[in-house]
Each structure stands twice: as C-alpha cells, then as structure tokens.
Amino acid sequence: MKKYFYLGLIAIGLSSCYSHTYTMGNGAQIGVTQKGRNMYVLGGLVNINTADPQAMAGGAADFTVNTKTGFIDGLINGVTFGILQTQTVTVTK
C-alpha cells in the first residue's frame, strides 16, 4: 500500500498546470463568468463530458474562454492514477 501512495505522489508531482485562452468576437465585455468541466478517462482516450463554451456564453457574441488544468485537476488526476482527467473551462462574457 505504501508503494501506491508514493506512486500517487510522484504522479501529482510530475503533472503540470497549463492554460489555453481564446477570444470570440471582441472578448469579454461585462465580466460575467461561468465555469464548467471537461472530463476524460483512460488517459484522455474516452470523453465523458465536454463543456460547451457557446452554451455557457448564453448566446453572447463576445466572450473569452479559458481552458486550464489547475491544481485541483492535477490532484484528481493523481488520486485516480490518471484514470480520470479533468480540465476547468471558464467563459467570461
């Protein structure tokens, strides 16, 4: 059991945080934010849930989307030994 604990710590330590931002139209105008989550299993091979930025923007033409893998996402990845991977999607109108 101790071996698996150390493997989990190594997985968390080797994971990295990254962010991808793109702008639709003129970008965020009013500052209203909505968050969603992308979920994958088996190292990203199978998609469980994908956040839809267009739907999250509520029909707005101008918004900014930020997709990132942060600490919590890395923690989920490490605790499940890479079986479940998540990304946080933030849409700002």
C-alpha positions as CSV (number, residue, x, y, z in Angstrom):
1,M,0.0,0.0,0.0
2,K,2.9,2.3,0.8
3,K,4.2,1.8,-2.8
4,Y,0.9,3.1,-4.3
5,F,1.0,6.1,-2.0
6,Y,4.4,7.0,-3.3
7,L,3.4,6.4,-6.9
8,G,0.4,8.8,-6.4
9,L,2.7,11.5,-5.0
10,I,5.1,11.1,-8.0
11,A,2.1,11.3,-10.4
12,I,1.0,14.5,-8.7
13,G,4.5,15.9,-8.7
14,L,5.1,15.2,-12.4
15,S,1.8,16.7,-13.5
16,S,1.9,20.3,-14.7
17,C,-0.6,23.2,-14.9
18,Y,-1.4,24.8,-18.3
19,S,-3.8,27.2,-19.7
20,H,-5.3,28.0,-23.1
21,T,-7.2,31.2,-23.7
22,Y,-9.1,32.3,-26.8
23,T,-11.4,35.2,-27.6
24,M,-14.6,35.2,-29.6
25,G,-15.7,38.5,-31.2
26,N,-14.3,41.4,-29.1
27,G,-13.8,39.3,-26.0
28,A,-15.3,39.7,-22.5
29,Q,-17.4,42.8,-22.2
30,I,-19.4,42.7,-19.0
31,G,-17.4,40.4,-16.7
32,V,-19.9,37.7,-16.0
33,T,-18.2,34.3,-15.5
34,Q,-19.4,30.8,-15.8
35,K,-17.4,27.6,-15.1
36,G,-17.6,24.1,-16.5
37,R,-15.5,21.0,-16.6
38,N,-14.2,18.7,-19.3
39,M,-13.7,15.1,-18.1
40,Y,-11.8,12.2,-19.7
41,V,-11.0,8.7,-18.7
42,L,-8.2,6.3,-19.7
43,G,-5.5,8.9,-20.2
44,G,-7.8,11.1,-22.3
45,L,-8.9,8.4,-24.7
46,V,-12.6,8.4,-23.8
47,N,-14.5,11.7,-23.4
48,I,-17.1,11.7,-20.6
49,N,-18.1,15.4,-20.5
50,T,-17.2,18.4,-22.6
51,A,-18.2,21.9,-21.6
52,D,-19.8,23.8,-24.5
53,P,-18.5,27.4,-24.4
54,Q,-21.2,28.7,-26.8
55,A,-23.9,27.4,-24.5
56,M,-22.1,28.7,-21.4
57,A,-21.9,32.2,-23.1
58,G,-25.7,32.2,-23.3
59,G,-25.8,33.3,-26.9
60,A,-23.4,36.2,-26.4
61,A,-21.3,37.1,-29.5
62,D,-18.4,38.5,-27.5
63,F,-16.7,36.3,-24.8
64,T,-13.4,34.8,-23.7
65,V,-12.8,31.1,-23.0
66,N,-10.0,29.9,-20.7
67,T,-9.3,26.1,-20.5
68,K,-6.9,25.1,-17.9
69,T,-5.6,22.2,-15.9
70,G,-5.0,23.6,-12.4
71,F,-4.0,22.2,-9.0
72,I,-7.4,20.5,-8.3
73,D,-7.5,19.0,-11.8
74,G,-4.0,17.6,-11.2
75,L,-5.0,16.3,-7.8
76,I,-7.9,14.4,-9.3
77,N,-5.6,13.0,-12.0
78,G,-3.0,11.9,-9.4
79,V,-5.5,10.4,-6.9
80,T,-7.1,8.3,-9.7
81,F,-3.7,7.4,-11.1
82,G,-4.6,9.0,-14.5
83,I,-7.8,7.1,-14.9
84,L,-9.9,10.3,-14.6
85,Q,-8.6,13.6,-16.0
86,T,-10.3,16.9,-15.8
87,Q,-10.0,20.4,-17.2
88,T,-11.7,23.6,-15.9
89,V,-13.4,25.7,-18.6
90,T,-14.2,29.3,-17.7
91,V,-16.3,31.5,-20.0
92,T,-16.3,35.3,-19.3
93,K,-18.9,37.4,-21.2
